[in-house]
Amino acid sequence: MIKTATKDIQTGAYTATPVYTKNGQMILSAHTLLTAQQVSRLEFYGIEWVNIEEPDDIAKESNGANPNDSVSYSQKVRKSPEFHNFKVDFNKKSRYLESSFSDLLNENIPVESRSLIDQVSTLYSNRLTSLSIFDMLHNMRQIDDTTFAHSINVALIARMMGEWMEFSEDDLDVLTLAGLLHDIGKCTIDPNILLKPSSLTPKEYEEVKKHAANGAEVLASQDLDERIQQAALMHHERCDGSGYPSGLKGDEIPDFAKIIAIADVYDAMTSNRPYRKGHCPFEVIATFERDGLEKYGTEFIITFMTRILDTYVGNSVLLSDGMTGTVIMNNTVHHSRPLIRLMTGECIDLVKHPEIYIQAII
């Protein structure tokens, strides 16, 4: 077992020993699956350290044991050499992007477009499929949620969307660079506001909203495809006019800005933030189902919802009723409610059970 700081716990891990409050009240038993809600509970009670089961220990215990005690899909991914290599490479790219932003903003050193694009392209060099790319990103989100990591995530997701829509190689490169640079304006905002561990005040939120225009202004001096600057300026615009900074609607928003908007929202909502834990991807998909067709480009959001769900088939999930299972088939109409095979062997169609939903990927 590993003694782990509560703030460093990765969802999907298991407690190795019972967890008690300072008053001796047991709040979690041994071998409890740690979801985002359970971690929040630990933080609420002021628990600073927890003994976590090592993956090897879990695997040993699961041989011949109850299926509910088996190693989760995410644990298998995080234990794999492919994930280790991806994490090391990803962190190098994140530092490179941070250095590039700093050079541009502080030294006025021009953006090296080809070099930035290559930084992302090499993340595909080990022939990762779209399925495994999203496996990697889902697990990376629990490790690094900086602006630079977020920008790489958005670039990868946007490029994948472009591939799904059969964009040309040149357009894929432009889309990748748009993803990398879309949030450069965040570097002009007071970090105390960006990293505030609680909800922003209306005044602080207005300050954060300036990052879109600030980013576009920074990029205006660069020799870049105009769609990249447009994405920086308009990735918070929404097709129903509810976005910012200009309240644009529908066709007033360029296609690349619409694609970056979807990738940005998906990654932001599923990532940890100083003031909240990341949402389950299926919860984000449910949000897209509710208002996505109004807020985002119809063609792009439908393609995204349809194809992103394919990447979660085979993943282990925790249901709201406490049961665990595996996603075995997607629903092409109700995207956030797939068919689940429970650890008991029984299959449950979430469309027929509206009272149950996917609480977490584990």
JOWOBEL-V198516 format. One record per pair of residues at least 24 apart in sequence whose C-alpha atoms are under 10 Angstrom apart, sorted by the first residue. I is the first residue (numbers start at 1). J is the second residue. If there is no record, write none. Layout:
# JOWOBEL-V198516
I/J, I/J
This chain:
# JOWOBEL-V198516
1/50, 1/51, 1/52, 1/53, 1/54, 1/55, 1/56, 1/57, 1/58, 2/49, 2/50, 2/51, 2/52, 2/53, 2/54, 3/49, 3/50, 3/51, 3/52, 3/53, 4/48, 4/49, 4/50, 4/51, 4/52, 4/53, 5/47, 5/48, 5/49, 5/50, 5/51, 5/52, 6/39, 6/40, 6/42, 6/43, 6/46, 6/47, 6/48, 6/49, 6/50, 6/51, 7/39, 7/40, 7/42, 7/43, 7/47, 7/48, 7/49, 8/39, 8/48, 8/49, 8/50, 8/142, 8/143, 9/34, 9/35, 9/36, 9/39, 9/49, 9/50, 9/51, 9/52, 9/142, 9/143, 10/34, 10/35, 10/36, 10/39, 10/52, 10/75, 10/139, 10/141, 10/142, 10/143, 10/362, 11/35, 11/36, 11/37, 11/38, 11/39, 11/74, 11/75, 11/139, 11/142, 11/277, 11/360, 11/361, 11/362, 12/36, 12/71, 12/72, 12/73, 12/74, 12/75, 12/316, 12/317, 12/318, 12/360, 12/361, 12/362, 13/52, 13/53, 13/54, 13/55, 13/58, 13/71, 13/72, 13/74, 13/75, 13/362, 14/50, 14/51, 14/52, 14/53, 14/54, 14/55, 14/58, 14/69, 14/71, 15/50, 15/51, 15/52, 15/53, 15/54, 16/50, 16/51, 16/52, 16/53, 16/54, 16/57, 16/58, 17/50, 17/51, 17/52, 17/53, 18/50, 18/51, 19/47, 19/49, 19/50, 19/51, 20/45, 20/47, 20/50, 21/45, 21/46, 21/47, 22/46, 22/47, 31/58, 31/69, 32/69, 33/68, 33/69, 33/72, 33/318, 33/322, 33/362, 34/362, 35/318, 35/359, 35/360, 35/361, 35/362, 36/272, 36/276, 36/277, 36/278, 36/279, 36/280, 36/359, 36/360, 37/277, 37/359, 37/360, 39/277, 40/276, 40/277, 55/79, 66/343, 66/344, 67/324, 67/325, 67/342, 67/343, 67/344, 67/345, 68/323, 68/324, 68/325, 68/342, 68/343, 68/344, 69/324, 69/343, 70/343, 71/316, 71/362, 72/315, 72/316, 72/317, 72/324, 72/325, 72/326, 72/361, 72/362, 73/135, 73/314, 73/315, 73/316, 73/317, 73/326, 73/361, 73/362, 74/135, 74/136, 74/138, 74/139, 74/315, 74/316, 74/317, 74/361, 74/362, 75/139, 75/316, 75/362, 77/132, 77/135, 77/136, 77/138, 77/139, 78/135, 78/136, 78/139, 78/140, 82/126, 82/128, 82/132, 82/136, 83/132, 83/133, 83/135, 83/136, 83/137, 83/139, 83/140, 84/136, 85/123, 85/126, 86/123, 86/124, 86/126, 86/128, 86/133, 86/136, 86/137, 86/140, 87/123, 87/136, 87/137, 87/139, 87/140, 87/143, 87/144, 89/119, 89/120, 89/122, 89/123, 90/119, 90/120, 90/122, 90/123, 90/136, 90/137, 90/140, 90/144, 90/149, 90/152, 90/153, 91/140, 91/144, 91/148, 91/149, 91/152, 92/119, 93/118, 93/119, 93/120, 93/122, 93/123, 93/148, 93/149, 93/152, 94/119, 94/120, 94/144, 94/146, 94/147, 94/148, 94/149, 94/150, 94/151, 94/152, 94/153, 95/148, 95/149, 96/148, 97/147, 97/148, 97/149, 97/151, 97/152, 97/180, 97/181, 98/146, 98/147, 98/148, 98/149, 98/184, 98/187, 99/148, 101/148, 101/181, 101/184, 101/185, 101/187, 102/184, 102/187, 104/184, 104/218, 104/219, 104/222, 105/184, 105/185, 105/187, 105/188, 105/218, 105/219, 108/218, 108/221, 108/222, 109/222, 110/219, 110/221, 110/222, 110/223, 111/181, 111/219, 111/222, 111/223, 111/224, 112/222, 112/223, 112/224, 113/173, 113/174, 113/177, 113/222, 113/223, 113/224, 114/173, 114/177, 116/173, 116/176, 116/177, 116/180, 116/181, 117/155, 117/172, 117/173, 117/174, 117/175, 117/176, 117/177, 117/178, 117/180, 118/173, 118/176, 118/177, 119/152, 120/152, 120/153, 120/155, 120/156, 120/159, 120/173, 120/176, 120/177, 120/180, 121/155, 121/156, 121/159, 121/173, 121/176, 123/156, 124/156, 129/160, 129/311, 130/156, 130/157, 130/160, 130/161, 130/163, 130/164, 130/307, 130/308, 130/310, 130/311, 131/307, 131/308, 131/309, 131/310, 131/311, 131/312, 131/313, 132/311, 132/312, 133/157, 133/160, 133/311, 134/160, 134/308, 134/311, 134/312, 135/311, 135/312, 135/315, 137/267, 137/271, 138/267, 138/270, 138/271, 138/280, 138/281, 138/361, 139/271, 139/361, 139/362, 140/271, 141/267, 141/268, 141/270, 141/271, 141/272, 141/278, 142/270, 142/271, 142/272, 142/277, 142/278, 143/271, 143/272, 144/271, 144/272, 145/267, 145/268, 145/271, 145/272, 145/273, 145/274, 146/195, 146/271, 146/272, 146/273, 147/180, 147/183, 147/184, 147/186, 147/187, 147/194, 147/268, 148/180, 148/181, 148/183, 148/184, 148/186, 148/187, 149/180, 150/179, 150/180, 150/183, 150/263, 150/264, 150/267, 150/268, 150/271, 151/176, 151/177, 151/178, 151/179, 151/180, 151/181, 151/182, 151/183, 151/184, 151/263, 151/264, 151/267, 152/176, 152/177, 152/179, 152/180, 152/181, 153/179, 153/180, 153/263, 153/264, 153/266, 153/267, 153/268, 154/178, 154/179, 154/180, 154/181, 154/182, 154/183, 154/259, 154/260, 154/261, 154/262, 154/263, 154/264, 154/265, 154/266, 154/267, 154/268, 155/179, 155/180, 155/181, 155/182, 155/260, 155/263, 155/264, 156/180, 156/263, 157/259, 157/260, 157/262, 157/263, 157/264, 157/266, 157/267, 157/304, 157/308, 158/256, 158/259, 158/260, 158/261, 158/262, 158/263, 158/264, 158/304, 159/259, 159/260, 159/263, 160/263, 160/304, 160/307, 160/308, 161/259, 161/260, 161/262, 161/263, 161/300, 161/301, 161/303, 161/304, 161/307, 161/308, 162/256, 162/259, 162/300, 164/300, 164/303, 164/304, 164/307, 165/299, 165/300, 165/303, 165/304, 171/227, 171/256, 174/224, 174/225, 174/226, 174/227, 174/228, 174/256, 175/225, 175/227, 175/228, 175/231, 175/256, 175/257, 175/259, 175/260, 176/228, 176/260, 177/224, 177/225, 177/227, 177/228, 177/231, 178/224, 178/225, 178/226, 178/227, 178/228, 178/229, 178/230, 178/231, 178/232, 178/235, 178/256, 178/257, 178/259, 178/260, 179/228, 179/231, 179/232, 179/235, 179/256, 179/257, 179/259, 179/260, 179/261, 179/263, 179/264, 180/228, 180/232, 180/260, 181/215, 181/216, 181/219, 181/228, 181/229, 181/231, 181/232, 182/211, 182/212, 182/215, 182/216, 182/219, 182/228, 182/229, 182/230, 182/231, 182/232, 182/233, 182/234, 182/235, 182/257, 182/260, 182/261, 182/264, 183/211, 183/212, 183/214, 183/215, 183/216, 183/231, 183/232, 183/233, 183/235, 183/264, 184/211, 184/212, 184/214, 184/215, 184/216, 184/218, 184/219, 184/232, 185/209, 185/210, 185/211, 185/212, 185/213, 185/214, 185/215, 185/216, 185/217, 185/218, 185/219, 185/232, 185/233, 186/210, 186/211, 186/212, 186/214, 186/215, 187/211, 187/214, 187/215, 188/214, 188/215, 188/218, 189/214, 194/273, 194/274, 195/273, 195/274, 195/275, 196/273, 196/274, 196/275, 197/273, 197/274, 197/275, 197/276, 198/273, 198/274, 198/275, 198/276, 199/274, 199/275, 199/276, 200/275, 209/236, 209/244, 209/245, 210/244, 210/245, 211/245, 212/236, 212/237, 212/244, 212/245, 213/244, 213/245, 213/246, 227/254, 227/255, 227/256, 227/257, 228/256, 228/257, 228/260, 229/257, 230/254, 230/255, 230/256, 230/257, 231/255, 231/256, 231/257, 231/258, 231/259, 231/260, 231/261, 232/257, 232/260, 232/261, 233/257, 234/258, 234/260, 234/261, 235/259, 235/260, 235/261, 235/262, 235/263, 235/264, 235/265, 236/260, 236/261, 236/262, 236/264, 236/265, 237/261, 237/295, 237/296, 238/292, 238/294, 238/295, 238/296, 238/297, 239/292, 239/293, 239/294, 239/295, 239/296, 239/297, 239/298, 240/291, 240/292, 240/293, 240/294, 240/295, 240/296, 240/297, 241/294, 241/295, 242/294, 242/295, 243/295, 249/294, 249/295, 249/296, 250/294, 250/295, 250/296, 250/297, 250/298, 251/297, 253/296, 253/297, 254/297, 255/297, 255/299, 255/300, 256/300, 257/296, 257/297, 258/295, 258/296, 258/297, 258/298, 258/300, 258/301, 259/296, 259/297, 259/299, 259/300, 259/301, 259/304, 261/295, 261/296, 261/297, 262/288, 262/292, 262/295, 262/296, 262/297, 262/300, 262/301, 262/304, 263/301, 263/304, 266/304, 278/360, 279/359, 279/360, 279/361, 280/317, 280/358, 280/359, 280/360, 280/361, 280/362, 281/308, 281/309, 281/312, 281/336, 281/358, 281/359, 281/360, 281/361, 282/309, 282/312, 282/335, 282/336, 282/337, 282/338, 282/357, 282/358, 282/359, 282/360, 282/361, 283/336, 283/337, 283/357, 283/358, 283/359, 283/360, 284/336, 285/309, 285/334, 285/335, 285/336, 285/337, 286/334, 286/335, 286/336, 286/337, 287/336, 288/335, 288/336, 289/333, 289/334, 289/335, 289/336, 302/335, 305/332, 305/335, 305/336, 306/330, 306/331, 306/332, 306/333, 306/335, 308/335, 309/335, 309/336, 309/338, 312/361, 313/338, 313/339, 313/340, 314/340, 314/341, 315/340, 315/361, 315/362, 316/340, 316/341, 316/342, 316/343, 316/360, 316/361, 316/362, 317/341, 317/342, 317/358, 317/359, 317/360, 317/361, 317/362, 318/342, 318/357, 318/358, 318/359, 318/360, 318/361, 318/362, 319/350, 319/356, 319/357, 319/358, 319/359, 319/360, 319/361, 320/355, 320/356, 320/357, 320/358, 320/359, 320/360, 321/355, 321/356, 321/357, 321/358, 321/359, 322/356, 322/358, 322/359, 323/356, 323/358, 324/358, 324/359, 324/360, 324/361, 324/362, 325/358, 325/361, 325/362, 326/361, 326/362, 327/358, 327/361
